Every structure is written in structure tokens, then in C-alpha cells.
Amino acid sequence: MMKRNGRISYFFLFFLTFLQGLPLMACSRAEPEMMHIGVVNLSPRLAPVLDGFKEGMAELGYVEGENVTYLYAGPAESIAALDDQIQVLLDADVDLIVAISTPAALAAYRLAQDTGTPVVFGPVTDPVVAGVAASVSHPGGVATGVRLGAESEAKRLEWLLQVNDHIRRVYVPYNPDDASALSSVTAVTEAAAKLGATIILREARNQDEITAAIAQTPDDVDAILLPQDSLVAARIDDFVAEAIARQLPLSTPTDEQVERGALISYSFRLHELGVQMARLADQIFQGTPPADLPVETARFFLTINLHTAAAIHLEVPEIVLQSADRIIR
């Protein structure tokens, strides 16, 4: 009986000691690590990418204000201003840089080399040509992200030609200092040669030159195509007004621009691209270096604006409408 009582007393003392230790254990439990993400962006029109990224991160457990903070000074005023913004982020020792647009990706990739800070980019038309990835399957450096793929630009020209059999001469204003724009122009020009169309190029490196490119749209063109170009995209409303005034079909690289009055796009969706980028960021935070994370390709959608078609007195062929993922009526 004494032996049994001794055993009971022993377990009672052990249990009491365990309960007394619980508060100490709770206090010593590690708090969730706070991750710091820097954001650099060239165009206000790409804001939905960041919205999608934040939403995707939240779905993966990275809640802003709880275990992740974002450092973002807003869209850079120019390509030249990107370096200063990125350097501020590197000086703040961020855990990751989100680079939105090709110029932002190039600048972040170049400046992050010394610190080894990982970079997730998007959208970039061709990251290999741009120089931010050694290959799509194995980037090999500090950056990975979501590409658009030059093949999508060729397909976009093909859809533009299908909305009107008479389209033969296509006007393409672009910024030659933007690697993404150059990739886009190259793809469109090569596709045009196979499709029997002619591309009329116009360089525009700044706002004054874009204004001139809009006002001096050639009289003999049959349509306008805007490339993957952040500087040009920022003037979408002006291009829409000019295209409607001249009764010309306008093809744009995002469906958001079709919502603003362009006729047609074969495009990625900014918000969904941001969500896609978030999945890559999560894998980096889980321990996979960006060098080993394949660059992903955005999904593309065909969008048609029938309000604009009516405004330019164009009847869109039924076969194009049947192929559309979205029709704005």
C-alpha cells in the first residue's frame, strides 16, 4: 500500500511540475518570423500585379502586418529612377524583391547580384533575351518569375488580322530602351512576314516622343498594336482615343486595356500573374533558391470589346467571337 501511494505521489508531483512549466514553454515558443518584401514597379498600370501578389501570399499564409511587410515607394517616375528605389530596398536588407515589368526586373537583377537578395519578376516577355535568366528551365541566378513568351505576341498579331481581312499595315510604337518591348517587336515583325502583314515601327523613348507617335499615326495604316511596353502602356487612354478617332482596330497586351476601350487583346491577366508570382516567392521562402526555380509562363486569354467594334464600325467575325474567353458587350 505504501508502494502504491508513493507511485501516486510521484505522478502527482510530475504533473504539477509540468503545469507550472507551461507558461514558461509558451513564452519561449518562437514567434513567426517577419518577412520583408521590397517592391519595385515602373508603371501605375501594373498595380493589379502587386494586388494579386499580396492576395496570393495571404492565401499561402503570409499575412501583411502579421508575418510579412511590404516596402514600396510607388511606381518609379522613369527607368533611370529604378536603381535608387532598388538600392533603398537592398539597404533595408529585404528578404525578397518583387520586380514588376522588364526594366524593373533588369535593374533588380543587376543590383541584387552582390547581396544575393532573391528577385521574383513579372511580367517579362522573354527573360533569357532580357538577360535576367540563363534559361527558362534553370534561371541560374538570383531571379526567377513569370514570363509572357514571345510566341504569345505572334498569336496576338494573328488574332488582330482575323478581326478584319483588310488589315495589312500595322502601326507599332515602342520604347527601344525596354527589353520587353524589343522582344515583343521582334516576335511581331517575324510573325508579320509569315502572315503577309507589314509592321510600321515608331520609336518613342519618353512622354514627348509618345505624344508625337500618337499624333503622327500614319494615315495609311490599318490597325495599331501596342507591344509589351510599360512606357507605352501608361498612355493607353490616349491611344484608345486616337484609334477610335481614326476608326482603327487597336490591339493591346492586357485585357484591362480592352476594358478601357481597345478593341482586342490576347493577354495575360495582371492580377492572376501576381498570384502566380506569389507561389514562386513562397517556394523561395521555403528554401528553394531562385536559380533552381523554373520560370513560369503566364496563361493567356482572348478578349474583345464590342462597344469599341461598334464605335469603329467593325463587325467582328463570328469565328473570333466564338474563340474569345471574354466579350465586353
C-alpha positions in Angstrom: 0.0 0.0 0.0 2.9 2.3 0.8 4.5 1.5 -2.5 1.2 2.3 -4.4 0.8 5.6 -2.6 4.4 6.6 -3.3 3.8 6.0 -7.0 0.7 8.2 -6.9 2.6 10.9 -5.1 5.4 10.7 -7.7 3.0 11.2 -10.7 1.1 14.0 -8.9 4.4 15.9 -8.4 5.4 15.3 -12.0 2.0 16.6 -13.3 2.2 19.6 -11.0 5.7 20.4 -12.2 4.5 20.1 -15.9 1.6 22.5 -15.3 3.9 25.0 -13.7 6.3 24.8 -16.7 3.6 25.5 -19.3 3.7 29.4 -19.1 7.5 29.2 -19.5 7.2 27.0 -22.5 4.6 29.3 -24.1 6.9 32.3 -23.5 9.9 30.6 -25.1 8.0 29.4 -28.2 9.3 31.2 -31.3 7.2 33.9 -32.8 6.5 33.6 -36.6 9.4 35.2 -38.5 8.6 38.5 -40.1 9.5 38.6 -43.8 10.3 41.9 -45.5 9.4 42.1 -49.2 10.6 45.1 -51.3 8.6 46.0 -54.4 9.7 48.0 -57.4 7.4 48.9 -60.3 7.7 51.0 -63.4 4.1 51.6 -64.4 1.0 52.5 -62.5 -1.0 50.3 -64.9 0.7 47.3 -63.4 -0.7 47.9 -59.9 -3.0 44.8 -60.2 0.1 42.6 -60.3 1.0 43.7 -56.8 -2.6 43.3 -55.6 -2.6 39.7 -57.0 0.8 39.0 -55.4 -0.4 40.2 -51.9 -3.6 38.2 -52.2 -1.6 35.1 -53.3 0.8 35.5 -50.4 -2.1 35.9 -47.9 -3.6 32.6 -49.2 -0.3 30.9 -48.6 -0.1 32.2 -45.0 1.9 35.4 -45.4 -0.4 38.0 -43.9 0.5 41.6 -44.2 1.2 43.2 -40.8 1.4 39.8 -39.1 4.3 37.9 -40.6 5.1 40.0 -43.8 5.7 43.6 -44.5 5.9 45.3 -47.9 8.3 48.2 -48.7 7.0 50.1 -51.7 7.6 53.7 -52.7 5.1 53.6 -55.6 5.8 53.4 -59.4 9.2 54.8 -60.4 9.0 58.0 -62.4 11.4 56.7 -65.1 13.6 53.7 -65.9 16.6 55.8 -64.6 14.8 56.1 -61.2 14.6 52.4 -60.7 18.1 52.0 -59.4 17.7 54.4 -56.5 14.4 52.6 -55.4 16.1 49.2 -55.5 19.1 50.4 -53.6 16.9 51.7 -50.8 15.3 48.2 -50.6 18.7 46.5 -50.6 20.0 48.9 -47.9 16.9 47.9 -45.8 18.0 44.3 -46.1 14.7 43.0 -47.5 14.3 39.2 -47.8 12.9 39.4 -51.4 12.4 41.9 -54.2 9.3 41.8 -56.4 10.2 43.4 -59.7 7.2 44.4 -61.8 8.0 45.0 -65.5 11.1 44.1 -67.5 13.0 47.3 -66.8 12.4 46.8 -63.0 13.5 43.1 -63.3 16.7 44.1 -65.1 17.6 46.7 -62.6 16.8 44.5 -59.6 18.7 41.5 -61.1 21.8 43.7 -61.7 21.9 45.3 -58.3 21.0 42.2 -56.3 24.0 40.3 -57.5 26.3 41.5 -54.8 23.9 40.9 -51.9 22.3 37.7 -53.2 18.9 39.0 -52.5 16.3 36.9 -54.4 14.2 38.5 -57.0 10.8 37.4 -58.4 9.9 39.2 -61.6 6.8 39.6 -63.8 5.7 40.3 -66.4 8.8 39.8 -68.6 8.3 38.9 -72.2 11.5 36.9 -72.6 13.7 36.7 -69.5 16.5 34.9 -71.4 16.7 37.6 -74.1 16.3 40.3 -71.4 19.3 38.8 -69.5 17.6 38.0 -66.2 17.7 34.2 -66.6 20.2 31.8 -68.2 17.3 29.6 -69.3 13.6 29.2 -68.6 14.1 25.7 -67.0 17.0 26.7 -64.8 17.4 30.5 -64.3 20.8 30.0 -62.6 21.0 33.4 -60.8 19.2 35.4 -58.1 16.0 35.8 -60.1 13.0 33.8 -61.3 9.5 34.8 -62.2 6.7 34.7 -64.8 7.3 35.3 -68.5 4.9 36.1 -71.2 6.7 34.3 -74.0 7.4 35.9 -77.4 5.1 33.3 -79.0 2.1 35.0 -77.4 2.9 38.2 -79.3 2.9 36.4 -82.6 -0.5 34.9 -81.8 -1.8 38.3 -80.8 -1.0 39.7 -84.2 -2.7 36.7 -85.8 -5.9 37.5 -83.8 -5.7 41.1 -84.8 -5.5 40.2 -88.5 -8.5 37.9 -88.1 -10.9 40.7 -87.0 -10.7 42.3 -90.4 -9.4 40.7 -93.6 -8.3 44.1 -94.9 -5.6 44.7 -92.2 -2.2 44.6 -93.9 -0.2 47.5 -92.4 0.1 47.6 -88.6 1.5 50.6 -86.6 3.7 49.6 -83.6 5.1 52.4 -81.4 7.6 51.2 -78.9 10.4 52.2 -76.5 13.7 50.8 -77.8 15.2 51.0 -74.3 12.8 48.4 -73.0 14.0 44.9 -73.5 10.4 43.5 -73.2 9.3 45.9 -75.9 12.2 44.8 -78.2 11.3 41.1 -77.7 7.7 42.0 -78.5 8.6 43.9 -81.6 10.9 41.1 -82.8 8.2 38.5 -82.4 5.5 40.6 -84.1 7.8 41.5 -87.0 8.8 37.9 -87.6 5.1 36.8 -87.4 4.0 39.5 -89.8 6.4 38.2 -92.5 4.7 34.8 -92.3 1.2 36.3 -92.2 1.5 38.7 -95.1 1.4 41.8 -93.0 3.7 44.8 -92.7 4.8 46.3 -89.4 5.3 50.1 -89.3 7.6 50.8 -86.3 7.9 54.1 -84.5 10.4 54.6 -81.6 9.3 56.5 -78.6 11.7 56.8 -75.6 9.8 59.4 -73.5 6.5 61.1 -73.0 7.1 63.7 -75.6 8.0 61.1 -78.2 5.0 59.0 -77.3 2.7 62.1 -77.7 4.2 62.6 -81.1 3.9 59.0 -82.1 0.2 59.1 -81.2 -0.5 62.4 -83.1 1.5 61.3 -86.1 -0.1 57.9 -86.5 0.4 57.2 -90.3 -2.7 57.7 -92.5 -2.0 54.5 -94.4 -2.1 52.0 -91.5 -4.9 49.6 -91.0 -4.5 48.9 -87.3 -2.4 49.7 -84.2 -0.7 47.2 -82.0 0.9 48.2 -78.7 3.8 45.9 -77.6 4.7 44.7 -74.1 6.0 48.1 -73.1 5.4 49.8 -69.7 6.1 53.3 -71.0 3.7 53.0 -73.9 1.1 51.2 -71.8 0.8 54.2 -69.5 -0.7 56.2 -72.3 -3.5 53.7 -73.2 -6.3 56.2 -72.9 -4.6 58.4 -75.5 -4.0 55.5 -77.8 -7.7 54.4 -77.5 -8.9 57.9 -78.3 -6.7 58.2 -81.4 -7.6 54.7 -82.6 -11.3 55.4 -82.4 -11.0 58.8 -84.0 -9.2 57.2 -86.9 -11.5 54.2 -87.0 -8.6 51.8 -86.4 -8.6 48.4 -84.5 -6.3 48.6 -81.5 -4.6 45.5 -80.1 -3.2 45.7 -76.6 -1.2 43.4 -74.3 -3.7 43.3 -71.4 -7.4 42.8 -71.1 -7.5 45.7 -68.7 -6.6 47.9 -71.6 -9.5 46.4 -73.6 -11.8 47.4 -70.7 -10.5 51.0 -71.3 -11.5 50.9 -74.9 -9.0 48.9 -77.0 -10.6 46.5 -79.4 -8.8 43.3 -78.8 -6.1 41.6 -76.6 -4.6 38.2 -76.4 -3.2 38.7 -73.0 -2.3 37.6 -69.5 -4.3 38.9 -66.6 -2.4 41.2 -64.3 -4.0 40.0 -61.0 -3.6 36.3 -61.8 0.0 36.9 -62.8 0.7 38.4 -59.4 -0.9 35.3 -57.7 1.4 33.2 -59.8 4.4 35.2 -58.7 3.4 34.7 -55.1 3.7 30.9 -55.4 7.3 31.3 -56.6 8.1 33.6 -53.6 6.7 31.0 -51.2 9.0 28.4 -52.7 11.9 30.7 -52.2 10.9 31.3 -48.6 10.6 27.5 -48.1 14.3 27.2 -49.1 14.4 26.7 -52.9 16.9 29.2 -54.4 15.6 31.1 -57.4 18.4 29.7 -59.5 16.6 26.3 -59.3 13.0 27.5 -59.8 11.9 27.3 -63.5 10.5 30.5 -64.9 6.7 30.0 -65.4 4.6 31.1 -68.3 1.5 33.2 -67.9 -1.8 32.0 -69.1 -3.3 34.0 -72.0 -6.9 35.0 -72.8 -8.6 36.5 -75.9 -10.8 39.5 -75.1 -12.9 41.5 -77.5 -14.7 44.9 -76.8 -17.9 45.0 -78.9 -18.6 48.6 -77.8 -15.3 49.6 -79.5 -16.1 47.5 -82.5 -19.4 49.4 -82.9 -17.5 52.7 -82.4 -15.2 52.0 -85.3 -17.9 50.4 -87.4 -16.3 47.0 -87.4 -18.2 43.7 -87.4 -16.1 41.1 -85.6 -16.2 37.7 -87.4 -18.2 35.0 -85.6 -15.2 32.7 -85.5 -13.3 35.2 -83.4 -16.2 35.8 -81.1 -16.6 32.0 -80.6 -12.9 31.8 -79.7 -13.0 34.7 -77.2 -12.5 34.0 -73.5 -14.3 37.3 -72.7 -16.5 39.6 -74.7 -17.2 43.1 -73.4 -20.7 44.0 -74.7 
